[in-house]
Amino acid sequence: MKKSNLIVVSLMATFILPIIIAVYLVNHPLYGGKHTHKGRLLSQTTHLKEIAKTPEKADKNKWLLIHYQPTQCLKDCQKSLQQLEWLYDILGKNQHHTQLIYLAKHPLTSLSAKWLYLPTRSKVHQSLPPHSLRIIADPLQRPTLTYPLSQPIRDMLKDLKKLLTFSRSL
């Protein structure tokens, strides 16, 4: 009888204990929460045509990597543009799934040929703040995740790789 109880207890421990540990780890604050994206999800549904004057120039079948610049492009802006170009280069075989867009009131003469310049509308959509941002927009041209310039570019890279992988599996 003792041997049969030991078998039942060991079977329960083998199957139930991992479930209890998993539930604890997912709900524990050190795990980092239930979301895996690093960018801020836009709460309001916007479309590129609400922000840019000529959104039809952007490729409709690509993920858009947007640098939004509502003011003059200074040192931080230049650094962000270089980082986005680096991110684009790092994508390698996935480059053809993405497009770099510089969204601002005035064009920038120092942009490389990788960039597409789109002028902003005179009245910018209320969901975008008055400061510079990096934005990932889906192939339907809806901005989805935003990143302040102070956030590391690797966070955007991780999110973009997840999005590209997920979109290929559909």
Rosetta constraint file for C-alpha pairs under 8 A:
AtomPair CA 1 CA 5 HARMONIC 6.39 0.50
AtomPair CA 2 CA 6 HARMONIC 6.20 0.50
AtomPair CA 3 CA 7 HARMONIC 6.35 0.50
AtomPair CA 4 CA 8 HARMONIC 6.33 0.50
AtomPair CA 5 CA 9 HARMONIC 6.13 0.50
AtomPair CA 6 CA 10 HARMONIC 6.04 0.50
AtomPair CA 7 CA 11 HARMONIC 6.11 0.50
AtomPair CA 8 CA 12 HARMONIC 6.18 0.50
AtomPair CA 9 CA 13 HARMONIC 6.10 0.50
AtomPair CA 10 CA 14 HARMONIC 6.04 0.50
AtomPair CA 11 CA 15 HARMONIC 6.36 0.50
AtomPair CA 12 CA 16 HARMONIC 5.52 0.50
AtomPair CA 12 CA 17 HARMONIC 7.41 0.50
AtomPair CA 13 CA 17 HARMONIC 5.07 0.50
AtomPair CA 14 CA 18 HARMONIC 7.17 0.50
AtomPair CA 15 CA 19 HARMONIC 7.18 0.50
AtomPair CA 16 CA 20 HARMONIC 6.38 0.50
AtomPair CA 17 CA 21 HARMONIC 6.20 0.50
AtomPair CA 18 CA 22 HARMONIC 6.04 0.50
AtomPair CA 19 CA 23 HARMONIC 6.19 0.50
AtomPair CA 20 CA 24 HARMONIC 6.20 0.50
AtomPair CA 21 CA 25 HARMONIC 6.17 0.50
AtomPair CA 22 CA 26 HARMONIC 6.18 0.50
AtomPair CA 23 CA 27 HARMONIC 6.22 0.50
AtomPair CA 24 CA 28 HARMONIC 5.91 0.50
AtomPair CA 25 CA 31 HARMONIC 6.40 0.50
AtomPair CA 26 CA 31 HARMONIC 6.19 0.50
AtomPair CA 26 CA 33 HARMONIC 7.47 0.50
AtomPair CA 26 CA 34 HARMONIC 7.36 0.50
AtomPair CA 27 CA 31 HARMONIC 7.32 0.50
AtomPair CA 27 CA 33 HARMONIC 7.42 0.50
AtomPair CA 28 CA 32 HARMONIC 7.93 0.50
AtomPair CA 28 CA 33 HARMONIC 7.94 0.50
AtomPair CA 29 CA 33 HARMONIC 6.53 0.50
AtomPair CA 37 CA 159 HARMONIC 5.77 0.50
AtomPair CA 38 CA 155 HARMONIC 5.66 0.50
AtomPair CA 38 CA 156 HARMONIC 7.02 0.50
AtomPair CA 38 CA 159 HARMONIC 6.71 0.50
AtomPair CA 39 CA 145 HARMONIC 5.27 0.50
AtomPair CA 39 CA 146 HARMONIC 5.36 0.50
AtomPair CA 39 CA 147 HARMONIC 5.30 0.50
AtomPair CA 39 CA 155 HARMONIC 7.28 0.50
AtomPair CA 39 CA 156 HARMONIC 6.85 0.50
AtomPair CA 39 CA 159 HARMONIC 7.59 0.50
AtomPair CA 40 CA 145 HARMONIC 5.35 0.50
AtomPair CA 40 CA 146 HARMONIC 5.14 0.50
AtomPair CA 40 CA 147 HARMONIC 6.46 0.50
AtomPair CA 41 CA 144 HARMONIC 5.80 0.50
AtomPair CA 41 CA 145 HARMONIC 4.71 0.50
AtomPair CA 41 CA 146 HARMONIC 6.53 0.50
AtomPair CA 42 CA 127 HARMONIC 7.44 0.50
AtomPair CA 42 CA 143 HARMONIC 7.35 0.50
AtomPair CA 42 CA 144 HARMONIC 5.56 0.50
AtomPair CA 42 CA 145 HARMONIC 6.09 0.50
AtomPair CA 42 CA 146 HARMONIC 7.08 0.50
AtomPair CA 43 CA 127 HARMONIC 7.97 0.50
AtomPair CA 44 CA 127 HARMONIC 6.51 0.50
AtomPair CA 45 CA 142 HARMONIC 7.28 0.50
AtomPair CA 45 CA 143 HARMONIC 7.95 0.50
AtomPair CA 46 CA 50 HARMONIC 6.79 0.50
AtomPair CA 46 CA 125 HARMONIC 7.86 0.50
AtomPair CA 46 CA 127 HARMONIC 7.61 0.50
AtomPair CA 46 CA 142 HARMONIC 5.86 0.50
AtomPair CA 46 CA 143 HARMONIC 6.52 0.50
AtomPair CA 47 CA 51 HARMONIC 7.11 0.50
AtomPair CA 47 CA 141 HARMONIC 5.92 0.50
AtomPair CA 47 CA 142 HARMONIC 4.55 0.50
AtomPair CA 47 CA 143 HARMONIC 6.57 0.50
AtomPair CA 48 CA 52 HARMONIC 5.84 0.50
AtomPair CA 48 CA 55 HARMONIC 6.04 0.50
AtomPair CA 48 CA 141 HARMONIC 5.47 0.50
AtomPair CA 48 CA 142 HARMONIC 6.01 0.50
AtomPair CA 48 CA 143 HARMONIC 7.02 0.50
AtomPair CA 49 CA 53 HARMONIC 6.61 0.50
AtomPair CA 49 CA 54 HARMONIC 7.12 0.50
AtomPair CA 49 CA 55 HARMONIC 5.38 0.50
AtomPair CA 50 CA 121 HARMONIC 7.56 0.50
AtomPair CA 50 CA 124 HARMONIC 7.46 0.50
AtomPair CA 50 CA 125 HARMONIC 6.31 0.50
AtomPair CA 51 CA 120 HARMONIC 5.68 0.50
AtomPair CA 51 CA 121 HARMONIC 5.69 0.50
AtomPair CA 51 CA 124 HARMONIC 5.61 0.50
AtomPair CA 51 CA 125 HARMONIC 5.88 0.50
AtomPair CA 52 CA 103 HARMONIC 7.19 0.50
AtomPair CA 52 CA 118 HARMONIC 6.10 0.50
AtomPair CA 52 CA 119 HARMONIC 5.69 0.50
AtomPair CA 52 CA 120 HARMONIC 4.34 0.50
AtomPair CA 52 CA 121 HARMONIC 5.36 0.50
AtomPair CA 53 CA 118 HARMONIC 6.98 0.50
AtomPair CA 53 CA 119 HARMONIC 5.79 0.50
AtomPair CA 53 CA 120 HARMONIC 5.73 0.50
AtomPair CA 53 CA 121 HARMONIC 5.35 0.50
AtomPair CA 54 CA 118 HARMONIC 6.37 0.50
AtomPair CA 54 CA 119 HARMONIC 7.18 0.50
AtomPair CA 55 CA 118 HARMONIC 7.07 0.50
AtomPair CA 56 CA 60 HARMONIC 7.93 0.50
AtomPair CA 57 CA 118 HARMONIC 7.99 0.50
AtomPair CA 58 CA 99 HARMONIC 7.78 0.50
AtomPair CA 58 CA 101 HARMONIC 7.95 0.50
AtomPair CA 58 CA 116 HARMONIC 7.58 0.50
AtomPair CA 59 CA 99 HARMONIC 7.42 0.50
AtomPair CA 59 CA 139 HARMONIC 7.96 0.50
AtomPair CA 60 CA 139 HARMONIC 5.51 0.50
AtomPair CA 60 CA 140 HARMONIC 6.14 0.50
AtomPair CA 60 CA 141 HARMONIC 6.73 0.50
AtomPair CA 61 CA 97 HARMONIC 7.51 0.50
AtomPair CA 61 CA 139 HARMONIC 4.95 0.50
AtomPair CA 61 CA 140 HARMONIC 7.28 0.50
AtomPair CA 62 CA 96 HARMONIC 7.64 0.50
AtomPair CA 62 CA 97 HARMONIC 4.93 0.50
AtomPair CA 62 CA 98 HARMONIC 4.90 0.50
AtomPair CA 62 CA 99 HARMONIC 6.38 0.50
AtomPair CA 62 CA 138 HARMONIC 7.21 0.50
AtomPair CA 62 CA 139 HARMONIC 4.80 0.50
AtomPair CA 63 CA 97 HARMONIC 6.12 0.50
AtomPair CA 63 CA 98 HARMONIC 4.58 0.50
AtomPair CA 63 CA 99 HARMONIC 6.36 0.50
AtomPair CA 63 CA 136 HARMONIC 7.02 0.50
AtomPair CA 63 CA 137 HARMONIC 5.84 0.50
AtomPair CA 63 CA 138 HARMONIC 4.95 0.50
AtomPair CA 63 CA 139 HARMONIC 4.93 0.50
AtomPair CA 63 CA 141 HARMONIC 7.83 0.50
AtomPair CA 64 CA 98 HARMONIC 5.65 0.50
AtomPair CA 64 CA 99 HARMONIC 5.00 0.50
AtomPair CA 64 CA 100 HARMONIC 6.13 0.50
AtomPair CA 64 CA 101 HARMONIC 6.79 0.50
AtomPair CA 64 CA 135 HARMONIC 7.83 0.50
AtomPair CA 64 CA 136 HARMONIC 5.69 0.50
AtomPair CA 64 CA 137 HARMONIC 4.90 0.50
AtomPair CA 64 CA 138 HARMONIC 6.44 0.50
AtomPair CA 64 CA 139 HARMONIC 7.10 0.50
AtomPair CA 64 CA 141 HARMONIC 7.31 0.50
AtomPair CA 65 CA 84 HARMONIC 7.62 0.50
AtomPair CA 65 CA 98 HARMONIC 6.93 0.50
AtomPair CA 65 CA 99 HARMONIC 5.98 0.50
AtomPair CA 65 CA 100 HARMONIC 4.91 0.50
AtomPair CA 65 CA 101 HARMONIC 6.03 0.50
AtomPair CA 65 CA 134 HARMONIC 7.28 0.50
AtomPair CA 65 CA 135 HARMONIC 5.96 0.50
AtomPair CA 65 CA 136 HARMONIC 5.00 0.50
AtomPair CA 65 CA 137 HARMONIC 6.65 0.50
AtomPair CA 66 CA 100 HARMONIC 6.03 0.50
AtomPair CA 66 CA 101 HARMONIC 4.66 0.50
AtomPair CA 66 CA 102 HARMONIC 5.89 0.50
AtomPair CA 66 CA 103 HARMONIC 6.67 0.50
AtomPair CA 66 CA 134 HARMONIC 5.68 0.50
AtomPair CA 66 CA 135 HARMONIC 4.90 0.50
AtomPair CA 66 CA 136 HARMONIC 6.23 0.50
AtomPair CA 66 CA 137 HARMONIC 7.43 0.50
AtomPair CA 67 CA 80 HARMONIC 7.79 0.50
AtomPair CA 67 CA 81 HARMONIC 7.10 0.50
AtomPair CA 67 CA 100 HARMONIC 7.98 0.50
AtomPair CA 67 CA 101 HARMONIC 6.28 0.50
AtomPair CA 67 CA 102 HARMONIC 5.05 0.50
AtomPair CA 67 CA 103 HARMONIC 5.94 0.50
AtomPair CA 67 CA 132 HARMONIC 7.43 0.50
AtomPair CA 67 CA 133 HARMONIC 6.00 0.50
AtomPair CA 67 CA 134 HARMONIC 4.70 0.50
AtomPair CA 67 CA 135 HARMONIC 6.35 0.50
AtomPair CA 68 CA 102 HARMONIC 6.40 0.50
AtomPair CA 68 CA 103 HARMONIC 4.80 0.50
AtomPair CA 68 CA 104 HARMONIC 6.08 0.50
AtomPair CA 68 CA 132 HARMONIC 5.49 0.50
AtomPair CA 68 CA 133 HARMONIC 5.14 0.50
AtomPair CA 68 CA 134 HARMONIC 6.14 0.50
AtomPair CA 68 CA 135 HARMONIC 7.24 0.50
AtomPair CA 69 CA 73 HARMONIC 6.87 0.50
AtomPair CA 69 CA 77 HARMONIC 7.58 0.50
AtomPair CA 69 CA 102 HARMONIC 7.64 0.50
AtomPair CA 69 CA 103 HARMONIC 6.13 0.50
AtomPair CA 69 CA 104 HARMONIC 4.88 0.50
AtomPair CA 69 CA 105 HARMONIC 7.62 0.50
AtomPair CA 69 CA 131 HARMONIC 7.02 0.50
AtomPair CA 69 CA 132 HARMONIC 4.78 0.50
AtomPair CA 69 CA 133 HARMONIC 6.89 0.50
AtomPair CA 70 CA 104 HARMONIC 5.65 0.50
AtomPair CA 70 CA 105 HARMONIC 6.52 0.50
AtomPair CA 70 CA 130 HARMONIC 6.34 0.50
AtomPair CA 70 CA 131 HARMONIC 6.30 0.50
AtomPair CA 70 CA 132 HARMONIC 6.34 0.50
AtomPair CA 71 CA 104 HARMONIC 7.55 0.50
AtomPair CA 71 CA 105 HARMONIC 7.56 0.50
AtomPair CA 71 CA 131 HARMONIC 7.47 0.50
AtomPair CA 71 CA 132 HARMONIC 7.70 0.50
AtomPair CA 73 CA 77 HARMONIC 5.19 0.50
AtomPair CA 73 CA 78 HARMONIC 6.73 0.50
AtomPair CA 73 CA 108 HARMONIC 7.92 0.50
AtomPair CA 74 CA 78 HARMONIC 6.24 0.50
AtomPair CA 75 CA 79 HARMONIC 6.25 0.50
AtomPair CA 76 CA 80 HARMONIC 6.15 0.50
AtomPair CA 76 CA 149 HARMONIC 7.46 0.50
AtomPair CA 77 CA 81 HARMONIC 6.22 0.50
AtomPair CA 77 CA 132 HARMONIC 7.58 0.50
AtomPair CA 77 CA 149 HARMONIC 7.99 0.50
AtomPair CA 78 CA 82 HARMONIC 6.32 0.50
AtomPair CA 79 CA 83 HARMONIC 6.21 0.50
AtomPair CA 80 CA 84 HARMONIC 6.14 0.50
AtomPair CA 80 CA 149 HARMONIC 6.57 0.50
AtomPair CA 81 CA 85 HARMONIC 6.24 0.50
AtomPair CA 82 CA 86 HARMONIC 6.19 0.50
AtomPair CA 83 CA 87 HARMONIC 6.14 0.50
AtomPair CA 83 CA 153 HARMONIC 6.72 0.50
AtomPair CA 84 CA 88 HARMONIC 6.12 0.50
AtomPair CA 84 CA 100 HARMONIC 7.79 0.50
AtomPair CA 84 CA 153 HARMONIC 7.57 0.50
AtomPair CA 85 CA 89 HARMONIC 6.16 0.50
AtomPair CA 85 CA 100 HARMONIC 7.78 0.50
AtomPair CA 85 CA 114 HARMONIC 7.86 0.50
AtomPair CA 86 CA 90 HARMONIC 6.07 0.50
AtomPair CA 87 CA 91 HARMONIC 6.46 0.50
AtomPair CA 87 CA 153 HARMONIC 7.54 0.50
AtomPair CA 87 CA 157 HARMONIC 6.53 0.50
AtomPair CA 88 CA 92 HARMONIC 7.63 0.50
AtomPair CA 88 CA 95 HARMONIC 6.33 0.50
AtomPair CA 88 CA 98 HARMONIC 7.75 0.50
AtomPair CA 88 CA 100 HARMONIC 7.62 0.50
AtomPair CA 89 CA 95 HARMONIC 7.24 0.50
AtomPair CA 91 CA 95 HARMONIC 5.50 0.50
AtomPair CA 94 CA 98 HARMONIC 7.10 0.50
AtomPair CA 94 CA 164 HARMONIC 7.81 0.50
AtomPair CA 95 CA 99 HARMONIC 7.57 0.50
AtomPair CA 97 CA 164 HARMONIC 7.76 0.50
AtomPair CA 99 CA 114 HARMONIC 7.95 0.50
AtomPair CA 99 CA 115 HARMONIC 7.57 0.50
AtomPair CA 99 CA 116 HARMONIC 7.89 0.50
AtomPair CA 100 CA 114 HARMONIC 6.54 0.50
AtomPair CA 100 CA 115 HARMONIC 5.01 0.50
AtomPair CA 100 CA 116 HARMONIC 6.23 0.50
AtomPair CA 101 CA 115 HARMONIC 5.47 0.50
AtomPair CA 101 CA 116 HARMONIC 4.76 0.50
AtomPair CA 101 CA 117 HARMONIC 5.85 0.50
AtomPair CA 101 CA 118 HARMONIC 6.92 0.50
AtomPair CA 102 CA 115 HARMONIC 6.49 0.50
AtomPair CA 102 CA 116 HARMONIC 6.05 0.50
AtomPair CA 102 CA 117 HARMONIC 4.79 0.50
AtomPair CA 102 CA 118 HARMONIC 6.15 0.50
AtomPair CA 103 CA 117 HARMONIC 6.10 0.50
AtomPair CA 103 CA 118 HARMONIC 4.97 0.50
AtomPair CA 103 CA 119 HARMONIC 5.77 0.50
AtomPair CA 103 CA 120 HARMONIC 6.12 0.50
AtomPair CA 104 CA 117 HARMONIC 7.70 0.50
AtomPair CA 104 CA 118 HARMONIC 6.71 0.50
AtomPair CA 104 CA 119 HARMONIC 5.24 0.50
AtomPair CA 104 CA 120 HARMONIC 5.36 0.50
AtomPair CA 105 CA 119 HARMONIC 5.18 0.50
AtomPair CA 105 CA 120 HARMONIC 5.24 0.50
AtomPair CA 105 CA 121 HARMONIC 7.69 0.50
AtomPair CA 106 CA 119 HARMONIC 6.63 0.50
AtomPair CA 107 CA 117 HARMONIC 6.53 0.50
AtomPair CA 107 CA 119 HARMONIC 7.40 0.50
AtomPair CA 111 CA 115 HARMONIC 6.48 0.50
AtomPair CA 120 CA 124 HARMONIC 6.94 0.50
AtomPair CA 124 CA 128 HARMONIC 7.31 0.50
AtomPair CA 132 CA 148 HARMONIC 6.91 0.50
AtomPair CA 132 CA 149 HARMONIC 6.82 0.50
AtomPair CA 133 CA 146 HARMONIC 6.50 0.50
AtomPair CA 133 CA 147 HARMONIC 5.74 0.50
AtomPair CA 133 CA 148 HARMONIC 4.96 0.50
AtomPair CA 133 CA 149 HARMONIC 5.96 0.50
AtomPair CA 134 CA 146 HARMONIC 5.73 0.50
AtomPair CA 134 CA 147 HARMONIC 5.02 0.50
AtomPair CA 134 CA 148 HARMONIC 6.30 0.50
AtomPair CA 134 CA 149 HARMONIC 6.74 0.50
AtomPair CA 135 CA 143 HARMONIC 6.47 0.50
AtomPair CA 135 CA 144 HARMONIC 7.29 0.50
AtomPair CA 135 CA 145 HARMONIC 5.74 0.50
AtomPair CA 135 CA 146 HARMONIC 4.48 0.50
AtomPair CA 135 CA 147 HARMONIC 6.25 0.50
AtomPair CA 136 CA 143 HARMONIC 5.87 0.50
AtomPair CA 136 CA 144 HARMONIC 5.96 0.50
AtomPair CA 136 CA 145 HARMONIC 5.29 0.50
AtomPair CA 136 CA 146 HARMONIC 6.51 0.50
AtomPair CA 136 CA 160 HARMONIC 7.63 0.50
AtomPair CA 137 CA 141 HARMONIC 5.53 0.50
AtomPair CA 137 CA 142 HARMONIC 5.12 0.50
AtomPair CA 137 CA 143 HARMONIC 3.86 0.50
AtomPair CA 137 CA 144 HARMONIC 5.38 0.50
AtomPair CA 137 CA 145 HARMONIC 7.09 0.50
AtomPair CA 138 CA 142 HARMONIC 5.50 0.50
AtomPair CA 138 CA 143 HARMONIC 6.43 0.50
AtomPair CA 138 CA 144 HARMONIC 6.80 0.50
AtomPair CA 147 CA 151 HARMONIC 6.32 0.50
AtomPair CA 147 CA 156 HARMONIC 7.32 0.50
AtomPair CA 151 CA 155 HARMONIC 7.39 0.50
AtomPair CA 152 CA 156 HARMONIC 7.53 0.50
AtomPair CA 153 CA 157 HARMONIC 6.35 0.50
AtomPair CA 154 CA 158 HARMONIC 6.12 0.50
AtomPair CA 155 CA 159 HARMONIC 6.37 0.50
AtomPair CA 156 CA 160 HARMONIC 6.00 0.50
AtomPair CA 157 CA 161 HARMONIC 6.09 0.50
AtomPair CA 158 CA 162 HARMONIC 6.35 0.50
AtomPair CA 159 CA 163 HARMONIC 6.20 0.50
AtomPair CA 160 CA 164 HARMONIC 6.04 0.50
AtomPair CA 161 CA 165 HARMONIC 6.07 0.50
AtomPair CA 162 CA 166 HARMONIC 6.05 0.50
AtomPair CA 163 CA 167 HARMONIC 5.99 0.50
AtomPair CA 164 CA 168 HARMONIC 6.23 0.50
AtomPair CA 165 CA 169 HARMONIC 6.50 0.50
AtomPair CA 166 CA 170 HARMONIC 6.77 0.50
